[in-house]
């Protein structure tokens, strides 16, 4: 794989760690700003909403800008944002800094995923996306647990400072290693073609799949640290160990899903979505047992991430003539699901349903997503038969 792909993956690692770190330092933020856990969890929801709204707007405004320069500029904005997060004097200022960072998040992932796909032949697109997205997986394996440990030991501000330093290194590497987009590439497509690509059912139904999966997953994941502490009975200092196990599962799932996508894309996606529901069922009786929770978190994370590369490869393939807006809207779909999931999880807890039952929304959402994927595949096959 091209070395530029690794530079992009490091950038994804920094962006992913910044997005996810809130879950690891949620108790610290809650105590420091004298707010309850659900209120602190709104930092996740607000970030996701800003990504969902800001990404498409900035994608439409920057359609004609060179992709490499755009990625570098967005990463510099991200570095500045992490510094502001580290220095935030209040909950409101931290929220504002997170929203600033989030405005460039979707644009980075959209441009970065297309850039990653352009670095390899079409038959290796799934593998390339798995490496690109692997930076996010490593963020869950190393970034969030290490960031959580740093936050527990030195204070949550140092977590953001460390993320900013890594992002700066990634920005420099991308600027040096990423080649410009080839002449006549999809970056040259106009806004009308970008919008027309969104009308294909393979694209918009894939967004539905993403939104459903992430809503179910984040209802649990946003509050997994409080669950581990209050239900499973784990000391706060040990929660990074469980986050590492979940992160390892995420890394395995992203890689396996990407490789399988190059083999049989839609069967892989459907099997993974059904597997997600089954691991959610396994998670329910595991919440009260630390050893069982280790195994269940690993499997939950692996199946939960294995759909990433297949669903994104499907969108980029269906919108290949004009992929920029479609690729940016991937982050919008993810973050609408993240926002809804964090909000739903907070409502679930406030309604008295408890941390222990938080896997239930994920089970239902994954089964619904599998149904949408099956419908999309059948529509595609029916159209191909009609054309033939």
DOVEX-349056 format. One line per 10 residues: their letters; for each residue x, y, z of C-alpha. Coordinates in steps of 0.05 Angstrom, whole numbers, plus 5000, padded with zeros to 4 digits. Layout:
# residues N
a = X:Y:Z | ...
***
This chain:
# residues 388
xxxxxxxxxx = 5000:5000:5000 | 5025:5071:4986 | 5059:5106:5044 | 5013:5166:5035 | 4956:5120:5057 | 4991:5111:5124 | 4997:5187:5132 | 4922:5194:5119 | 4910:5138:5170 | 4950:5175:5223
xxxxxxxxxx = 4907:5237:5209 | 4845:5194:5218 | 4875:5168:5283 | 4881:5239:5311 | 4811:5260:5288 | 4780:5195:5313 | 4813:5200:5381 | 4789:5272:5389 | 4718:5252:5373 | 4716:5190:5418
xxxxxxxxxx = 4758:5215:5477 | 4696:5247:5510 | 4670:5177:5527 | 4735:5162:5564 | 4739:5227:5604 | 4664:5236:5615 | 4668:5228:5691 | 4727:5277:5694 | 4690:5330:5654 | 4627:5319:5695
xxxxxxxxxx = 4664:5330:5760 | 4707:5389:5736 | 4649:5429:5707 | 4599:5407:5761 | 4549:5377:5712 | 4515:5309:5708 | 4537:5253:5662 | 4480:5261:5610 | 4496:5336:5605 | 4570:5321:5594
xxxxxxxxxx = 4548:5270:5542 | 4518:5327:5501 | 4589:5343:5480 | 4584:5280:5438 | 4515:5299:5411 | 4535:5371:5394 | 4598:5348:5358 | 4558:5299:5317 | 4505:5350:5298 | 4560:5400:5277
xxxxxxxxxx = 4592:5346:5233 | 4525:5328:5202 | 4508:5400:5185 | 4577:5430:5172 | 4605:5374:5129 | 4557:5379:5070 | 4557:5455:5071 | 4632:5460:5067 | 4636:5404:5016 | 4591:5443:4969
xxxxxxxxxx = 4631:5506:4980 | 4698:5472:4966 | 4679:5426:4908 | 4731:5456:4861 | 4789:5464:4910 | 4849:5417:4902 | 4838:5357:4947 | 4907:5355:4978 | 4908:5428:4998 | 4838:5421:5025
xxxxxxxxxx = 4857:5362:5070 | 4918:5399:5097 | 4877:5462:5111 | 4824:5423:5148 | 4876:5387:5189 | 4907:5454:5210 | 4838:5477:5233 | 4834:5413:5272 | 4901:5426:5307 | 4878:5496:5328
xxxxxxxxxx = 4813:5467:5353 | 4848:5418:5399 | 4889:5474:5430 | 4824:5512:5443 | 4793:5450:5475 | 4854:5443:5521 | 4848:5515:5543 | 4772:5518:5550 | 4755:5553:5616 | 4683:5528:5620
xxxxxxxxxx = 4635:5476:5593 | 4607:5527:5544 | 4676:5544:5516 | 4693:5470:5509 | 4627:5460:5472 | 4644:5517:5425 | 4714:5491:5411 | 4687:5421:5397 | 4636:5450:5348 | 4692:5488:5312
xxxxxxxxxx = 4732:5423:5304 | 4670:5386:5281 | 4657:5434:5224 | 4718:5406:5188 | 4709:5333:5209 | 4661:5311:5154 | 4700:5349:5101 | 4764:5314:5122 | 4734:5244:5122 | 4699:5256:5055
xxxxxxxxxx = 4760:5284:5020 | 4807:5235:5055 | 4767:5173:5036 | 4765:5193:4963 | 4839:5208:4965 | 4853:5140:4996 | 4811:5105:4942 | 4849:5143:4887 | 4916:5116:4912 | 4899:5043:4893
xxxxxxxxxx = 4866:5005:4835 | 4790:4995:4840 | 4796:4922:4860 | 4835:4942:4923 | 4789:4998:4945 | 4760:4959:5004 | 4830:4944:5030 | 4851:5016:5021 | 4790:5041:5058 | 4804:4991:5114
xxxxxxxxxx = 4873:5021:5123 | 4846:5092:5120 | 4791:5075:5170 | 4841:5033:5209 | 4866:5099:5238 | 4798:5105:5271 | 4804:5033:5296 | 4873:5047:5326 | 4843:5108:5358 | 4797:5062:5397
xxxxxxxxxx = 4854:5012:5412 | 4907:5063:5433 | 4882:5134:5426 | 4822:5133:5472 | 4851:5087:5526 | 4917:5125:5527 | 4880:5191:5525 | 4835:5167:5581 | 4895:5146:5622 | 4928:5214:5610
xxxxxxxxxx = 4863:5248:5630 | 4857:5207:5694 | 4930:5220:5713 | 4943:5292:5690 | 4874:5321:5676 | 4830:5320:5615 | 4862:5382:5584 | 4926:5343:5571 | 4886:5292:5532 | 4867:5346:5481
xxxxxxxxxx = 4938:5374:5481 | 4967:5306:5463 | 4915:5296:5408 | 4933:5364:5378 | 5008:5346:5377 | 4994:5281:5340 | 4948:5318:5291 | 5004:5367:5275 | 5052:5311:5258 | 4999:5278:5214
xxxxxxxxxx = 4985:5344:5178 | 5059:5352:5161 | 5064:5280:5135 | 5001:5288:5092 | 5029:5353:5063 | 5094:5319:5045 | 5071:5249:5023 | 5001:5255:4992 | 5005:5265:4916 | 4958:5314:4881
xxxxxxxxxx = 4895:5285:4851 | 4906:5262:4779 | 4882:5306:4723 | 4811:5292:4703 | 4796:5258:4770 | 4728:5259:4803 | 4748:5324:4838 | 4732:5358:4772 | 4658:5340:4776 | 4610:5398:4784
xxxxxxxxxx = 4560:5409:4840 | 4502:5386:4797 | 4535:5319:4785 | 4551:5313:4859 | 4478:5323:4877 | 4454:5276:4822 | 4498:5220:4851 | 4459:5224:4916 | 4394:5202:4881 | 4420:5130:4872
xxxxxxxxxx = 4388:5082:4920 | 4455:5048:4934 | 4478:5115:4962 | 4418:5140:5002 | 4399:5072:5030 | 4471:5062:5052 | 4464:5127:5092 | 4402:5097:5126 | 4442:5035:5144 | 4498:5078:5174
xxxxxxxxxx = 4449:5121:5214 | 4413:5061:5243 | 4476:5024:5263 | 4508:5084:5295 | 4445:5103:5334 | 4442:5035:5366 | 4517:5031:5378 | 4525:5100:5409 | 4467:5091:5456 | 4512:5040:5489
xxxxxxxxxx = 4582:5065:5473 | 4573:5137:5498 | 4557:5111:5568 | 4600:5048:5569 | 4650:5077:5620 | 4595:5093:5672 | 4565:5025:5657 | 4631:4990:5670 | 4639:5028:5735 | 4569:5024:5763
xxxxxxxxxx = 4542:4959:5735 | 4601:4914:5719 | 4637:4938:5782 | 4703:4958:5752 | 4747:5012:5783 | 4753:5075:5741 | 4828:5065:5735 | 4816:4998:5700 | 4766:5022:5648 | 4822:5037:5597
xxxxxxxxxx = 4837:4962:5596 | 4767:4947:5573 | 4769:5004:5522 | 4833:4973:5494 | 4799:4906:5486 | 4741:4939:5450 | 4791:4978:5408 | 4827:4914:5387 | 4760:4886:5366 | 4747:4949:5325
xxxxxxxxxx = 4815:4942:5290 | 4802:4869:5274 | 4732:4885:5248 | 4753:4943:5203 | 4809:4902:5171 | 4767:4840:5162 | 4708:4879:5135 | 4752:4915:5084 | 4783:4851:5059 | 4716:4817:5053
xxxxxxxxxx = 4686:4877:5017 | 4735:4866:4959 | 4711:4794:4955 | 4634:4798:4964 | 4611:4867:4984 | 4536:4861:4998 | 4536:4791:5028 | 4592:4815:5074 | 4551:4876:5095 | 4488:4837:5109
xxxxxxxxxx = 4522:4782:5148 | 4560:4834:5190 | 4496:4871:5207 | 4461:4808:5230 | 4524:4790:5270 | 4520:4858:5304 | 4451:4842:5330 | 4474:4774:5356 | 4533:4804:5394 | 4485:4855:5425
xxxxxxxxxx = 4444:4796:5451 | 4508:4766:5480 | 4525:4833:5512 | 4461:4836:5553 | 4477:4780:5604 | 4551:4800:5605 | 4545:4869:5637 | 4547:4841:5708 | 4610:4799:5698 | 4679:4831:5686
xxxxxxxxxx = 4708:4770:5649 | 4646:4761:5605 | 4646:4836:5591 | 4717:4831:5563 | 4696:4779:5512 | 4630:4812:5495 | 4661:4881:5485 | 4712:4852:5438 | 4659:4818:5395 | 4612:4877:5398
xxxxxxxxxx = 4667:4924:5375 | 4692:4876:5320 | 4623:4866:5289 | 4605:4939:5301 | 4663:4964:5258 | 4665:4910:5205 | 4609:4945:5166 | 4649:5010:5158 | 4691:4993:5096 | 4637:4954:5059
xxxxxxxxxx = 4584:5008:5067 | 4632:5064:5047 | 4659:5024:4988 | 4587:5016:4964 | 4575:5091:4967 | 4640:5109:4931 | 4627:5057:4877 | 4556:5080:4864 | 4577:5154:4863 | 4645:5143:4829
xxxxxxxxxx = 4635:5197:4776 | 4623:5251:4829 | 4640:5223:4898 | 4660:5285:4937 | 4593:5305:4966 | 4570:5233:4973 | 4634:5216:5011 | 4626:5276:5057 | 4554:5257:5072 | 4581:5190:5099
xxxxxxxxxx = 4606:5229:5160 | 4538:5264:5163 | 4503:5197:5166 | 4551:5171:5218 | 4544:5232:5261 | 4468:5237:5256 | 4469:5166:5284 | 4520:5186:5336 | 4479:5246:5358 | 4415:5206:5361
xxxxxxxxxx = 4450:5149:5397 | 4481:5193:5450 | 4414:5229:5459 | 4375:5163:5462 | 4424:5134:5512 | 4415:5195:5557 | 4339:5190:5552 | 4344:5115:5566 | 4383:5128:5631 | 4340:5187:5653
xxxxxxxxxx = 4277:5145:5642 | 4303:5096:5694 | 4315:5038:5645 | 4386:5033:5670 | 4456:5024:5641 | 4449:4948:5639 | 4397:4948:5583 | 4433:4997:5537 | 4451:4942:5486 | 4376:4935:5469
xxxxxxxxxx = 4373:4994:5421 | 4433:4967:5384 | 4401:4899:5373 | 4338:4930:5343 | 4377:4980:5301 | 4424:4928:5271 | 4366:4883:5251 | 4332:4943:5218 | 4397:4961:5182 | 4403:4890:5156
xxxxxxxxxx = 4333:4894:5128 | 4349:4960:5092 | 4413:4929:5063 | 4375:4868:5037 | 4323:4913:5004 | 4378:4956:4971 | 4414:4894:4945 | 4349:4865:4916 | 4333:4931:4881 | 4403:4933:4851
xxxxxxxx = 4399:4861:4826 | 4329:4872:4797 | 4353:4934:4759 | 4413:4896:4731 | 4367:4839:4707 | 4320:4890:4675 | 4378:4924:4638 | 4406:4856:4615
***
